[in-house]
Amino acid sequence: MTSAPLRAWADRQAATVGRTRSTSSSYVDRDFPVVATHRAAAGAVAWLGPDLIYAAATTTVARLDGASARPRWTTDLKHHLSRIERIEASPELIAVSGVSRDRSGRAAVILGSDKGQETQRIPLTVVSQWRPGHRQLLGVDQPVSPDGYTGSTCLHLVGGATMHRTASAAGRAVFSPDGSLIAAGMPGGVLIWAAPEWDRQEPLSIGSGRLVDGAAFSPDGRYLAAGPARGSRGRIALWEYDPPYWTKSSEFGVAVGLDSGEVVAWSPDSTALAFIGEHGQVEVWDAITTRRIRSIGERRPAHSPPGVWSIRWSPDGLRLAVGATAGRIHLHAVTPPPAPPPRLSPSALPFPAEFLARLAAAAADLGAAVPLNVLTNVLVMLQAPPRDAARGAQQLAELHWPPDAAIGIVALIAAHLSKQDEYRSPPEVPRADLARALVHVLTGWGREPAPGEADPEQLAATLNHVADRYLGLLEVLGPDAVKAEPALPVRLRGLPRLPPLTATHRALLDVRLATDEGGSRAEGSGLGAGRVGLSRRGSFSQLVTHQFALPPRLLRARLAQGELLYWTGRGQPAIDNRPLILVLDNTPAVHGPVGLTLRVIAHLLARQQIQAGRGCGLVPLAPPARAHTLRESADLLSIWTCGTVETPAPANAHREAVALGARLGSAVSGRPRTVLLTHPHLRFPELHDLVTVRVHYPGKPAAAVDRHGFMLPPDPDLATLRDALLGVLTQNP
């Protein structure tokens, strides 16, 4: 597809909340006077927040405080380097590369950013860039040119080995802002590799065979710019990302390739580019209009050396550091604009731009064609419904879901509203690309809103319908599952209607078990402290004796995996890591409060197993539902939808539990435990490691009838329920 439909969709959606695309850079009509000059041995420079990192001497790295301009620390690398050439900073670490001490080649060193202490020497000849959010560094480790800059680009894990090596590339390699792409120049264009396997993508062509260097992604990930190779001159090529393609948008200016391999420097707001022009001046260009904004510095004769090593914007975009080869670093301040630009502040939006983009993309991905302002108004209504709001809005608001989870409810409502063609998203565009395209516009200029409309009567009727039809489903799914996958309620809307839960059962579903998964907290003061419990650590004399009956091979396997159980006189009981099979009574005998409580217990036990990555299976006590494995949050719904009018079939359920246990068990995880959830009067065939949880009928208390079992009322308090659940998860019959 072309980029035009996606742009048009994003523009129309953003217009409903008063946003439009930026028409020019925020740096237009601003000056860049020199405010400070620092002596340096070379032009290597980097920013770490407001602080400047630069080569203060031939082998010395310094960090200047952003407020006082006084050194925080200095570190001499004379034992490793004879001349510093590149500095790349991350929040924790600083990478420095240059000519090696014996001048035979190049070397790289890692420093701590806090104190400048040497951490390690790494097997790179040139450092290129840190991967955002990772301790991974791009660089060259197998140079094929004397200067060490051209060679095999690799991704290096600090403290470990080289993780990946690409094919040889001519230009300096860089990461995209989210760290998912690597780009590097080549003759005639730019090479791109994509995570996670760093597969090579279709190269981007400039339409000629000239050598490209200095590729750079804009901070918002929307643009990729590239310029000429070191020592040569050429135009800046600009590609724009219109999902799912990169499209060449323009060529402009005449840049000079710097010896450092850098060519262009993006402003933090992605609206301006700085590079060295053909007359040796720093030129700042508008990336939106591709017009020159300002030329900085003295004009040099054409074709003379530029005298600049690197250009770096400060993270706040208010300073520009220019490192000169003559041994000086000039700091240019960015003057305020002559008048405030006619744009709305971010606070003018009801939610952050990134959040609104996710909201619109989630609804569009499910086929909804609804204006963004309508989606936003529905979300606001679900957070704080007015007194005259529809009944359904008030019922849904009583879920008290946070906005990140409420996106799923809004998408469910939008899927039931009439589609408006002008707000229909382009087909087959991934949700992430829809959000990325929209956030570009939402962070643009302010404009008079052009809100879309929704019929008030239809909206009220839809809210009431969603509450009546799906409230029980939403209560069972819970906010965590819907936050992780907003499409989940829409995907499951074909399931039988679930009745809304009572306030008591809704509170029970919110129970979170404070348990010890491996013994690391077995002697803490959490739930269960002061009683005899179980731990995954202990002495031989504390080993739970029934484990000696295990086959020797299985006993050794559990010992190697740290899964043997030891008695402990105090602390939280340890979870049994074996799979769990739930035999659930789904017959008419437990319809009503008894059945609701049994399903809540089954839901909590299964959720605990799924979240911990332990096997879990469900065996309904009566047909037509069949035994199956529960693997993800959506599978929990089968606990609530397996009701039947058939009579119980304990013998059949027993056979299915044994068969399911054979599939879930293994030599490492052990034989699964089985939990029977039913009323006080059902009799079930004997089964190894069987635990029963029975719920008595209202007003008819009953004593426990099983050796390894629990008897609960139909409306247990939280403490009673929590103790029973912990007993099930930690008991070893």
KAHU-V459604 format. One record per residue. N is the residue number from 1. PSI is psi as a letter, one per 40 degrees, with the letter a starting at -180 (NA if undefined). OMEGA is omega in whole degrees, -180 to 180 (999 if undefined). Layout:
n | psi | omega
N | PSI | OMEGA
N | PSI | OMEGA
This chain:
n | psi | omega
1 | i | 176
2 | i | -178
3 | e | -174
4 | d | 180
5 | d | 180
6 | d | 177
7 | d | -178
8 | d | 178
9 | d | -180
10 | d | 180
11 | d | -179
12 | d | 179
13 | d | -178
14 | d | -179
15 | d | -178
16 | e | 177
17 | e | 173
18 | f | 176
19 | i | 177
20 | i | -179
21 | i | 173
22 | h | -179
23 | e | 177
24 | i | -179
25 | i | 176
26 | e | -179
27 | e | 177
28 | h | 179
29 | f | 177
30 | i | -180
31 | i | -177
32 | g | -179
33 | i | 175
34 | h | -180
35 | e | 179
36 | i | 176
37 | h | -179
38 | h | 175
39 | h | -179
40 | i | 179
41 | d | 179
42 | i | -176
43 | e | -180
44 | h | -175
45 | i | 177
46 | i | 177
47 | i | 173
48 | g | -170
49 | b | 179
50 | e | -175
51 | i | 180
52 | h | 175
53 | h | -178
54 | i | 178
55 | g | -176
56 | d | 177
57 | a | -174
58 | d | -178
59 | e | -174
60 | h | 175
61 | h | 180
62 | i | 173
63 | h | -179
64 | h | 175
65 | h | -176
66 | d | -178
67 | d | -174
68 | e | -176
69 | e | 176
70 | i | -179
71 | h | 170
72 | d | 177
73 | i | 171
74 | i | -179
75 | h | 179
76 | h | -177
77 | f | -175
78 | d | 179
79 | e | -178
80 | d | -172
81 | i | 172
82 | e | 175
83 | h | 178
84 | h | -180
85 | d | -179
86 | i | 175
87 | h | 176
88 | h | -174
89 | i | 170
90 | i | -178
91 | d | -176
92 | d | -171
93 | i | 177
94 | h | 178
95 | h | -179
96 | h | 176
97 | i | -180
98 | a | 180
99 | h | -177
100 | i | -175
101 | d | -179
102 | e | 177
103 | e | -179
104 | e | -178
105 | a | -179
106 | i | -177
107 | i | -180
108 | i | -177
109 | i | 176
110 | h | 177
111 | i | 170
112 | h | -176
113 | d | -175
114 | d | -177
115 | e | 179
116 | e | -178
117 | i | 177
118 | h | -180
119 | d | -180
120 | i | 170
121 | h | -175
122 | i | -174
123 | f | 176
124 | i | 175
125 | d | 178
126 | h | 175
127 | i | -177
128 | d | -176
129 | i | 173
130 | i | 174
131 | h | -178
132 | h | 177
133 | e | -178
134 | i | 172
135 | f | -178
136 | i | -171
137 | h | 173
138 | i | 177
139 | a | 177
140 | h | -180
141 | e | 178
142 | g | -175
143 | i | 176
144 | e | 177
145 | i | -178
146 | d | -177
147 | e | 176
148 | e | -175
149 | d | -179
150 | h | -179
151 | a | -177
152 | h | 178
153 | h | -178
154 | i | 175
155 | h | -173
156 | h | 176
157 | h | -179
158 | h | -177
159 | e | -179
160 | a | -176
161 | i | 174
162 | h | -175
163 | d | -177
164 | i | 178
165 | h | 178
166 | i | 172
167 | i | 180
168 | h | 179
169 | i | -176
170 | d | -173
171 | i | 177
172 | h | -178
173 | i | -180
174 | i | 176
175 | i | 166
176 | i | -176
177 | d | 179
178 | e | 177
179 | e | -176
180 | e | -179
181 | i | 170
182 | h | 178
183 | i | 177
184 | i | -179
185 | i | 177
186 | i | 175
187 | h | 176
188 | e | 180
189 | a | -175
190 | h | 174
191 | i | 179
192 | h | 174
193 | i | -175
194 | h | 174
195 | i | 5
196 | e | -177
197 | e | -178
198 | f | 176
199 | i | 180
200 | h | -179
201 | i | 176
202 | h | -178
203 | i | 177
204 | h | -175
205 | i | 175
206 | e | 177
207 | e | 176
208 | i | -176
209 | e | -177
210 | i | -177
211 | h | -179
212 | i | -180
213 | i | 171
214 | f | 175
215 | i | -180
216 | h | 174
217 | i | 172
218 | i | -177
219 | d | 178
220 | e | 178
221 | e | -175
222 | d | -175
223 | i | 170
224 | h | 180
225 | i | 178
226 | i | -178
227 | a | -174
228 | i | 180
229 | i | -178
230 | h | 176
231 | e | -180
232 | i | -179
233 | i | 180
234 | i | -178
235 | i | 176
236 | h | 176
237 | h | -176
238 | h | 174
239 | i | 177
240 | h | 180
241 | h | 173
242 | g | -170
243 | h | 4
244 | f | -174
245 | i | 167
246 | h | -178
247 | h | 178
248 | h | -175
249 | d | -177
250 | i | 166
251 | i | -177
252 | i | 175
253 | i | 171
254 | h | -176
255 | i | 176
256 | h | 177
257 | h | -177
258 | i | -179
259 | d | -179
260 | e | -176
261 | e | 176
262 | i | 176
263 | d | -176
264 | i | 176
265 | h | -179
266 | i | 170
267 | i | -176
268 | d | 180
269 | e | 175
270 | f | -179
271 | e | -177
272 | i | 177
273 | i | 174
274 | h | 177
275 | i | 179
276 | h | -180
277 | i | -174
278 | e | 178
279 | f | 173
280 | e | 178
281 | i | 171
282 | h | -180
283 | h | 177
284 | h | -176
285 | i | 175
286 | h | -178
287 | e | -179
288 | d | -179
289 | e | -175
290 | f | 174
291 | i | -180
292 | h | 179
293 | d | -174
294 | i | 169
295 | h | -174
296 | h | 176
297 | a | -177
298 | i | 178
299 | h | -180
300 | i | 175
301 | i | 179
302 | i | 177
303 | e | 174
304 | i | 179
305 | i | -175
306 | d | 180
307 | e | -180
308 | h | -180
309 | d | -178
310 | i | 177
311 | h | -179
312 | h | 172
313 | i | 172
314 | i | -177
315 | d | 179
316 | e | 177
317 | e | -176
318 | e | 178
319 | i | 179
320 | h | -180
321 | h | 179
322 | h | -180
323 | h | -177
324 | i | 178
325 | e | -179
326 | e | 176
327 | f | 176
328 | i | 174
329 | h | -180
330 | h | 176
331 | h | 178
332 | h | 175
333 | i | 176
334 | h | -178
335 | i | 177
336 | i | 177
337 | i | -179
338 | d | 178
339 | i | 179
340 | h | 179
341 | i | -177
342 | g | 179
343 | i | 177
344 | i | 176
345 | i | 179
346 | d | -179
347 | e | 179
348 | d | 175
349 | i | -179
350 | d | 177
351 | i | 178
352 | i | -177
353 | d | -179
354 | d | 179
355 | d | 179
356 | d | 179
357 | d | 178
358 | d | 179
359 | d | -179
360 | d | -179
361 | d | 179
362 | d | 179
363 | d | -179
364 | d | -179
365 | d | 179
366 | e | 177
367 | e | 179
368 | i | 176
369 | g | -172
370 | h | 179
371 | i | -179
372 | d | -179
373 | d | 177
374 | d | 176
375 | d | -180
376 | d | 180
377 | d | 178
378 | d | 180
379 | d | 178
380 | d | -180
381 | d | 180
382 | d | 178
383 | d | -179
384 | g | -176
385 | h | 175
386 | i | -176
387 | d | -177
388 | e | 180
389 | i | 179
390 | i | 179
391 | d | -179
392 | d | 178
393 | d | -179
394 | d | 179
395 | d | 179
396 | d | 179
397 | d | -180
398 | e | 173
399 | d | 180
400 | f | 177
401 | i | 176
402 | i | -177
403 | d | -179
404 | d | 178
405 | d | -179
406 | e | 174
407 | d | 180
408 | d | 178
409 | d | 179
410 | d | 178
411 | d | 177
412 | d | 178
413 | d | -179
414 | d | -180
415 | e | 179
416 | e | -180
417 | i | 178
418 | i | -179
419 | h | 176
420 | h | -169
421 | d | -177
422 | e | 179
423 | e | 177
424 | h | -178
425 | i | 177
426 | i | -178
427 | i | 172
428 | f | 174
429 | h | -179
430 | i | -178
431 | d | -179
432 | d | 180
433 | d | 174
434 | d | -179
435 | d | -179
436 | d | 180
437 | d | -178
438 | d | -178
439 | d | 176
440 | d | -178
441 | d | -179
442 | d | 178
443 | e | 180
444 | a | -175
445 | i | 175
446 | i | 178
447 | i | 175
448 | h | -177
449 | i | 173
450 | g | -170
451 | i | 172
452 | i | -174
453 | i | 171
454 | h | -179
455 | h | -176
456 | d | -179
457 | d | 178
458 | d | 180
459 | d | 179
460 | d | 179
461 | d | 179
462 | d | 178
463 | d | 179
464 | d | -180
465 | d | -179
466 | d | 179
467 | d | -179
468 | d | -172
469 | d | -168
470 | e | -177
471 | d | 178
472 | d | 178
473 | d | -179
474 | d | 179
475 | d | -179
476 | d | 179
477 | d | -179
478 | i | -175
479 | d | -176
480 | d | -179
481 | d | -178
482 | d | 175
483 | d | -180
484 | d | -180
485 | g | -177
486 | d | -178
487 | e | -173
488 | d | -180
489 | d | 180
490 | d | 179
491 | d | -173
492 | e | -175
493 | e | 178
494 | e | 180
495 | i | 176
496 | i | -179
497 | h | 176
498 | h | 179
499 | i | 176
500 | i | -180
501 | i | 172
502 | i | 179
503 | d | -180
504 | d | -178
505 | d | 175
506 | d | 178
507 | d | 180
508 | d | 180
509 | e | -179
510 | e | -179
511 | h | 173
512 | h | -175
513 | h | 174
514 | g | -175
515 | i | -180
516 | h | -176
517 | d | -175
518 | e | 178
519 | e | -176
520 | d | 179
521 | f | -172
522 | e | -179
523 | f | 176
524 | a | -176
525 | f | -179
526 | a | -178
527 | h | 179
528 | e | -179
529 | i | 176
530 | e | 179
531 | i | 175
532 | h | -178
533 | a | -178
534 | i | 180
535 | i | 175
536 | e | 178
537 | i | 177
538 | i | 179
539 | i | -178
540 | d | -178
541 | e | -179
542 | e | -177
543 | h | 177
544 | h | -164
545 | d | -175
546 | e | -180
547 | e | 177
548 | e | 178
549 | e | 179
550 | i | 174
551 | i | -177
552 | d | -178
553 | d | 179
554 | d | 178
555 | d | 179
556 | d | 180
557 | d | 179
558 | d | 177
559 | d | -180
560 | d | -179
561 | e | -178
562 | f | -175
563 | e | 175
564 | i | -176
565 | i | 179
566 | i | 176
567 | i | 174
568 | i | -175
569 | e | -179
570 | i | 176
571 | a | -180
572 | h | 176
573 | i | 179
574 | i | 179
575 | h | 171
576 | h | -173
577 | e | -180
578 | i | 174
579 | i | -176
580 | h | 176
581 | h | -178
582 | h | 173
583 | h | -170
584 | h | 175
585 | h | -179
586 | f | -175
587 | i | 178
588 | d | -179
589 | e | -179
590 | e | 174
591 | i | -179
592 | a | -175
593 | d | 180
594 | d | -180
595 | d | 178
596 | d | -179
597 | d | 178
598 | d | 180
599 | d | 176
600 | d | -180
601 | d | 179
602 | d | 179
603 | d | -178
604 | d | 179
605 | d | -180
606 | d | 179
607 | d | 179
608 | d | 180
609 | d | -178
610 | d | -179
611 | d | -180
612 | e | 180
613 | f | 178
614 | i | -178
615 | i | 179
616 | h | 179
617 | i | 180
618 | h | 177
619 | h | 175
620 | i | -175
621 | d | -178
622 | i | 177
623 | i | 12
624 | e | 180
625 | i | -177
626 | i | 178
627 | i | 178
628 | i | -179
629 | i | 176
630 | h | -173
631 | d | -177
632 | i | -174
633 | d | -179
634 | d | -179
635 | e | -180
636 | d | -178
637 | d | 180
638 | d | 176
639 | d | -174
640 | e | -175
641 | e | -175
642 | e | 180
643 | i | -177
644 | i | 174
645 | e | 180
646 | i | 177
647 | i | -178
648 | i | 178
649 | g | -175
650 | d | -178
651 | d | 179
652 | d | 178
653 | d | 178
654 | d | 180
655 | d | -179
656 | d | 178
657 | d | 179
658 | d | -179
659 | d | 179
660 | d | 178
661 | d | 178
662 | d | 180
663 | d | -176
664 | d | -176
665 | i | 177
666 | i | 180
667 | d | -179
668 | d | -176
669 | d | 180
670 | i | 180
671 | h | -178
672 | i | 170
673 | i | 180
674 | h | 178
675 | h | 176
676 | h | -180
677 | h | -173
678 | a | 178
679 | i | -173
680 | e | -167
681 | e | -178
682 | h | 175
683 | h | -175
684 | h | 179
685 | i | 180
686 | i | -178
687 | h | -179
688 | h | 177
689 | f | 179
690 | h | 173
691 | h | 180
692 | i | 170
693 | h | -178
694 | i | 177
695 | h | -178
696 | i | -177
697 | i | -179
698 | h | 178
699 | e | -179
700 | g | -179
701 | i | 180
702 | i | 177
703 | i | 178
704 | h | -177
705 | e | -177
706 | i | 179
707 | d | 179
708 | g | -177
709 | i | -177
710 | i | 176
711 | h | -176
712 | i | 173
713 | i | 180
714 | e | 178
715 | g | -175
716 | i | 173
717 | i | -174
718 | d | -178
719 | d | 180
720 | d | 180
721 | d | -178
722 | d | 179
723 | d | 179
724 | d | 179
725 | d | 178
726 | d | 178
727 | d | 179
728 | d | -174
729 | e | -176
730 | e | -176
731 | i | 178
732 | g | -176
733 | NA | 999
